[in-house]
Amino acid sequence: MDRTFAFASESGRVVHPVMSEAGATAAERPPNQTGILDQLLSDPALQHLHFDISWSEVAKYIMSSPQALARAAEIVNRFPDRFLFGTDEVAPKDQAMYLRVYRQYDPLWR
């Protein structure tokens, strides 16, 4: 990753890396994930870093408790331009399936 940033810097190109799944995995989530995200997002040297929250596992973590939802909402509201939402659905059979993960986030969108 350092080599990618060095190349971009030397060539004058802008690089906007996206950290998929906001650093979570299906098997494990960092114990202080929101603290880690906050630290990364607050670092002026990392203003180019963005986070993808499209995965259903991330939605499960964020919606796991009122406290987790509140922490996630606070960070997303502080850094709204640093998060993106797309879809990981592959060939959904209908619109409801396509929007399934988006609907999991309904409490966060409010």
Contacts in CASP RR format, 6 or more apart in sequence:
PFRMAT RR
TARGET T0000
AUTHOR 0000-0000-0000
METHOD contacts of the structure
MODEL  1
MDRTFAFASESGRVVHPVMSEAGATAAERPPNQTGILDQLLSDPALQHLH
FDISWSEVAKYIMSSPQALARAAEIVNRFPDRFLFGTDEVAPKDQAMYLR
VYRQYDPLWR
1 17 0 8 1.000
4 15 0 8 1.000
4 17 0 8 1.000
5 15 0 8 1.000
7 13 0 8 1.000
8 14 0 8 1.000
8 15 0 8 1.000
14 48 0 8 1.000
15 48 0 8 1.000
16 48 0 8 1.000
16 49 0 8 1.000
16 50 0 8 1.000
17 48 0 8 1.000
17 49 0 8 1.000
17 50 0 8 1.000
18 50 0 8 1.000
18 51 0 8 1.000
18 52 0 8 1.000
18 84 0 8 1.000
19 49 0 8 1.000
19 50 0 8 1.000
19 51 0 8 1.000
19 52 0 8 1.000
20 52 0 8 1.000
20 55 0 8 1.000
21 52 0 8 1.000
21 53 0 8 1.000
21 55 0 8 1.000
21 57 0 8 1.000
21 58 0 8 1.000
22 33 0 8 1.000
22 37 0 8 1.000
22 51 0 8 1.000
22 52 0 8 1.000
22 53 0 8 1.000
22 58 0 8 1.000
23 29 0 8 1.000
23 30 0 8 1.000
23 33 0 8 1.000
23 51 0 8 1.000
24 30 0 8 1.000
24 33 0 8 1.000
24 55 0 8 1.000
24 57 0 8 1.000
24 58 0 8 1.000
24 61 0 8 1.000
25 57 0 8 1.000
26 57 0 8 1.000
29 61 0 8 1.000
30 36 0 8 1.000
33 61 0 8 1.000
34 68 0 8 1.000
34 71 0 8 1.000
34 72 0 8 1.000
34 75 0 8 1.000
37 51 0 8 1.000
37 75 0 8 1.000
38 75 0 8 1.000
40 46 0 8 1.000
40 49 0 8 1.000
41 49 0 8 1.000
41 75 0 8 1.000
41 78 0 8 1.000
41 79 0 8 1.000
41 82 0 8 1.000
49 82 0 8 1.000
50 82 0 8 1.000
50 83 0 8 1.000
50 84 0 8 1.000
51 82 0 8 1.000
51 83 0 8 1.000
51 84 0 8 1.000
52 83 0 8 1.000
52 84 0 8 1.000
52 85 0 8 1.000
52 86 0 8 1.000
53 59 0 8 1.000
53 62 0 8 1.000
53 83 0 8 1.000
53 84 0 8 1.000
53 85 0 8 1.000
53 105 0 8 1.000
54 84 0 8 1.000
54 85 0 8 1.000
54 86 0 8 1.000
54 87 0 8 1.000
54 88 0 8 1.000
54 101 0 8 1.000
55 88 0 8 1.000
55 101 0 8 1.000
56 88 0 8 1.000
56 100 0 8 1.000
56 101 0 8 1.000
56 104 0 8 1.000
59 101 0 8 1.000
59 104 0 8 1.000
59 105 0 8 1.000
60 104 0 8 1.000
61 68 0 8 1.000
62 68 0 8 1.000
62 69 0 8 1.000
62 72 0 8 1.000
62 105 0 8 1.000
62 108 0 8 1.000
63 69 0 8 1.000
63 104 0 8 1.000
63 105 0 8 1.000
63 107 0 8 1.000
63 108 0 8 1.000
69 107 0 8 1.000
69 108 0 8 1.000
72 108 0 8 1.000
73 108 0 8 1.000
76 83 0 8 1.000
76 108 0 8 1.000
85 102 0 8 1.000
85 105 0 8 1.000
87 98 0 8 1.000
87 101 0 8 1.000
87 102 0 8 1.000
88 101 0 8 1.000
89 97 0 8 1.000
89 98 0 8 1.000
89 100 0 8 1.000
89 101 0 8 1.000
92 98 0 8 1.000
92 100 0 8 1.000
END
